[in-house]
Amino acid sequence: MRMMRHVSHYVRLLAGSAIYAAGFAFFLYPAHLVSGGVTGVSQIVNIATGFPVGLALIILNIPIFTAGFMKLGVKFMVDSLIATVFISVSIDLLTPYSKLLTHDTLLASIAGGAIDGVGMGIALGTGATTGGTDIIAKLVRRARQDFNIGQILLAINVVIVGTYAVLFNDYERALYAAMAMVVSSHMIDVMIYGFNYGKLVYVISERYEAIGSAITESLKRGATQLDGRGVYSGQERPILMVAIKRGQIIQLKNIVKQIDPQAFVIVTETKEVLGVGFEHINRQI
């Protein structure tokens, strides 16, 4: 069983790396769109000097990996090193044979960004990274849990695209590249965090007990009673807090409307909901 877990781990790691390399080699590189992260920096070096992208990727990763080994542990960094070397070799093997699969730069940016994001998300989901700015993002994520991996990478990539635009005076392709990065960032978050978006609902009503019972019975969701007090009236006013999935919001509104049409309902978006009935917290990186 333990052997199978190890095999599954490295299959996902290499599969994610291969998907990332394919998205780059068959969509972004032929369309002359700068990729994100250290791969994008390697592309800039390649455009300016003709130096191979994969080899530049390995060289530029050396100082980043040195810092990572000190902060993130040996196993994590060994896995990341495997992914980085695999991506670098795959890129240099594939790019000589890459050709434009579409002459529409917009389609190339969307497809390339989506495929890259899926690949990176799969690799990051194993607990490793694809090297480069992924390691930087992992370090930032440890210090600032309020930022998602995709958001951190997007911020770094904006700087890289901006540098490309200024150096080569090619703002149109830089904008297409930025679009690819936005798509990639979204796909990374989808692959890592899933479609685990939800709603957090607050219900203020004199019939809070009946509403809470109906939510529990009909939606199979728990409700938490919070103590509240009206500032103007000074009256005690219990508040129900309920975390639900997106598809349940209409049902919840109908429940509240049927029991107390005068109830006060506040609906907020949640980026993640972890725990019983949602995604298990141990799956998060």
Summary of the structure (lengths in Angstrom):
residues: 285
radius of gyration: 23.7
end to end distance: 22.7
largest distance: 74.0
contacts: 976
relative contact order: 0.12
helix: 66%
strand: 10%
